[in-house]
Amino acid sequence: MENTDLTREQLESVGGKYWEKNGMHRIYFNNVTEIIGLNVSRYNTGNISSASINGQRLSNSRAGEIFNQCRDSKFWYDLDGHKFHGRGFNSRSFTIEDILTTVEQTLIESVTKLLEV
């Protein structure tokens, strides 16, 4: 998942948060459900009433699983290594590589659109 053209400013402009410690420079993304296009509607009880990813319908249980996995996982871009990384995502629906690919493609598209304006 290497992309050497992305900068800190670009990634922050699409929702990333800069983090630095012990010589590491990263941009973390806490909005992964938005980035992958997960749309969840809920009943007043908080239970999922309907869900989709980029318009494709999902079962409520699968959507809950993906939502919880995204919430409990970490996704970041390493500014020094120029790569996207993720940890803690373990789903029967998607692999961490699937999510990283989607995150990377979506963020690059978002940055490109910002540069065109």
Residue, then its C-alpha position, 0 to 999 in steps of 0.5 A: m500500500e505504498n504511496t509517496d505522494l501523500t503529505r501530512e496536510q493532505l491527509e489531515s484535510v480529509g480527516g486524519k489526525y497527526w501523531e508523533k512519538n519516538g521518531m514515528h510520524r503517522i496520520y491516524f484515521n478514526n472515521v474508517t466507517e465513513i471512509i469505506g462507505l458504511n451507512v447504518s440506520r438504527y432504531n431508537t433502541g440503538n439496534i441496526s435497522s438497515a445497512s449498506i456499504n456504498g449502496q450495497r445492502l448488508s445484513n444487520s449482523r454483518a454491518g454490526e460486525i464491520f462497524n465494531q471491527c472498524r471502531d476497535s481497530k487502528f488505521w494509519y498512514d506512516l509518513d516516513g514509510h509512505k504506507f497505509h497500515g491497520r491493526g486489530f481488524n478481524s472480520r469474516s466479511f472483509t480482511i484487513e487488506d480489503i479495508l486498507t485498499t478501500v481506505e487508501q483508494t478513497l483517501i487518495e480520491s478525496v485528496t485528488k478532488l481537493l487538489e483540483v479545487 
